[in-house]
Amino acid sequence: MTKIDNFFESIKDKKVAFCGLGISNFPVMEMFVNKGIDVTACDRRNFEDLGDNAKKAEELGVKLSLGDNYLKNLDVDIVFRTPGMKYYMDELVEMRSRGVVVTSEMELFFESRKTVKELVSPLGVNPNPLDHMVVDDNGVELYTMCFYVDKLPRGSQFASTYASMFNFPGVTSTVFIEPLVDGASQKQLDKRINQLDAESIAAEKDRDRNRYRKVNNKMADAEQYAMDVETGDNRLFMVAFLYVLQATTLDKLRRIVSFIWLPVKRQ
């Protein structure tokens, strides 16, 4: 049994809500419904404003919670919030106080990277730069590719490596920022400090004073972060980026892909 199968088995008796009735939520909601999960879609907009999306959700068997009070009195066990929703907004804080699990698709993404394909493309479409899917956007066919970044290559700088990708025409980028729980933050910092300690010993052994100085400066920063986490004054976050490339023809899409990878490859 895969990780994703284990996940669905663990929530088979749970009620799940998704915030937002945008096109990106439909494949995931459909997957949950097909697994027999009780699904509710929540959106600030009303039924008329949502148009076909509301009708499509009902056809899938998804319940709707709409309007200004769309997050009020939800009878659910798990809520998947959208990336744009603040983690500490009042409604989400109230739900957590009642024992509701407030999470996001990105947390599943991090927990199940080996099965991320099953999460973002439950119909089996390969979500990488070597393949594409066709999305029907109100009668217009859009050729679409998706790929994600959750780690920076060694030696790269985010601003110079990925700025062109964020600003490229025909590319929609989404930033996912999730707070690490305190235990996970401390574990990451302990690992970092141990790595730096080993580098410091190696630099001292090689009598490389410049490297020794730089490593010790990084060590001081890491130890300060660790102290801040222990006292609750700071925390670490996981960050990932999802890029969606779209064009009206497959040739145009391939040209976008080739252009967008050029600055990345040069780095």
N, C-alpha and C positions, 0 to 999 in steps of 0.2 A: 504494500500500500504506500502510495506517494505521500509527501508532506501535505499536499493540497487535499488529498483524500482524507487524511487524518484530521485536517482542519474542519472539513465539512462534517465529518462524523462527530466531532466535538461540539458542533453548534446545531445539530439536526433538530433539537427541540427548542431552539432560541428564536426570538423575534428580532429581525434586523431592519434598521432604517438607513437609507442613503440620503445624504443632503445634496440637493441639486438634481434637476431633471434635464441636464445637458446631455448631448449625444454621447459623451465619453462614459457616462454611467450605465448606459443601456446594456452593453455586453456583459458587464459584471453583474448587474441586477438579473439579467436573463440566466446567467450561470447559476446564481443563487436560487432562483425560482426552480430551475431544472433539477436542482439538488434537493428540492422539497422544503426549502427554507421559507418561512413567513417573512415577506419583504414589504416594507413601506418606503415610499419615496416622499421626501419632504422638500418643499420649495416655497419661497416667499411669494412667488407669483400665483395668480388664481388660474382656474381651469381654462378660462377663455384665453388668457394671455399666453399660456403654454401651448395652446393649439394642438398640433398633431402629437407632440411629445406626451401630453397627458393621456390622449386616447391610446397611444402605443403602449404606455405603461399599464393602463387598465387591461388592454388586450393580453399583456404578458402575465396578468394575474397579480400585479403589484397594487397594493393599497396606496392611497394618496393622502397626504397631510399638507394642505396648501393655505396660502394667505399669510397675513401678518403674524399669526400665532402658530406658524407651522412647526415650531419646535416645542410648543407648550403641551404638557401632559401626554407625552408620547408613551404608549404602553409597549416598550421594546426593551430588549436586553443588551443590544449592541447598536452603536451608531457609528456609521462611517462618515466622517466630516470631509468637506472639500478642502483643498490646499489653502484657499483664500479665507477660510474661517479661523478666527483667532482661537487658540487653544483654551484661553481662559475667559471666553465670552460667557455671560451670565447663564444662559440656557444650558450650555455644556457643563458648567460648574455644578448647576443644580442637578443635572442628570447623573453626574459622577457621584454626587452626595447620596443619591438613591441606589447606587450600586450598578448603574448602567455603565457598560464598557464603552468609552468614547475613543475611537481609533481612526485609522485612515487606511485607504488602499496602499499607501506608501509603506506603512508598517508591515503589511503583508508582503509587500515587495522586498523589504529588507530581510524578513524572516525566511522567505522562500525564493531566493534569487535563482535557484536551480530550476524552479517551476514557474518563473515569472511569465513564461509564454502562456501557461494555463490561466494566469490571472488577467493579462491584458488582451489575450486573443483566444477565448474559450472555444471558438470555432476552428482552431487549428492553424490560423494564419500566422506565419512566422514574423514577429515584430522586429526585424532587424534590417539594416541598410541594404541587404542583398535580396529582399523580397518586398512585395507591396500588397495592399488591399484596396478594394474599390468601395468607397462610401457614397451612398445615395443621399445627397443633401438637397431635399425638396425638389427632386427630379433632376438635379445636376450631378453627374458622376465626377467624383474627385478621387484621383489616384493618390494614395496615401502611404507613406512610410513612417515608422516610428522607431526611435532608438533612445537609449537612456545612458546616462553617465552617473555613476555613483562613486567613482574614484578618480583622482587625478593621476595621470602617468607621472612616474618619477622624473623630477627635473622640470616639470611644466609649471606655468604660472596661469592661474585661472583667468585673470583679466585679459592677458594677451592671447591665450590659447582659445578661449571660448567666446570672447566678445563678439566676434564676427558671426558666430552661429546664432547668438541671441538676436542680432540685428538684421539677419539675412531675409530678403523678401521671400514670402511663401513659407516661412518657418514659424511655427508657434511653439514657444518654449514655456514650460511649467517648472517652477522651482518647488521642491518638496522639502520642508524643514520640520524635523520631528525631534522633540527633546528626548534625550536618553534618560532612562531612570537612573537614580543616583548610584546604584550598584554597578550598572553598566558603565557609567561615566568614570567611576573610580577604577574599574578594571582596565579601561582603555588608558587612563593616565598612568596606572602602575606599569602597564606594558611599555608605554612610551618612556617612562623614567628608567626602566631596566635596560631598554635599548640604548638610551643615551649614556647610561652608566658604562655599558660595555664599550661604546665608542670612545668614551673618555679614557678608559683604561688602555685601549689600543693606541690612542693618540699619545698618551703619556709614555707608553712603551716605545713608540716610534720616535719620541722626542720631537713631535710635530706640535710646536707651541701654538701656531696659528689655529690649527684644527682643534687643539685642546681648549683654547679660549672660546671658540665658537660653540663647541659642544657644551661646555660648562654654562655658557649664557643660555642656551636652549634648556639645559637642565634646570636652571633657576626659574625660568618661565614655567616649565612643566610642574615643578614643585609648588609654585605659587597657585597655578590653576587647581592642583590637587587640594591645596589647603582651602581654596575658595569653595570647591565642591563639598568638601567635608563639613564646612560651616554653613552650607546652604546659600552662600552668597553668589554662586555661579553654577552653571551646568553646561554639559556638552550637548551638541545637537548633531543629528545625522542629516546630511544634505544630499539630494539627488536631483537630477535634471532630466526631464522628459522632453524630447524634441519631436514634433509632428511636422512632417513635410508634406505639402499638398500641391497638386497641379491638375489642370483640366485634361492633360494627356500624359501618357506614360513616358513619352520622349521628353516632355518638359520636366517631369518629375526626376528623371535620370540626370538631366542637366543640372537641376538644383542640387542633387546629391553629389555630383562630381565637383561642383563649385564649392559647396559648403565644406567638403573634406580637405580641400587644398590647404587652407591656412592651418588646419589641425595637423595634417601630415608634415607640414614644414616645421612644426614645433617639435 
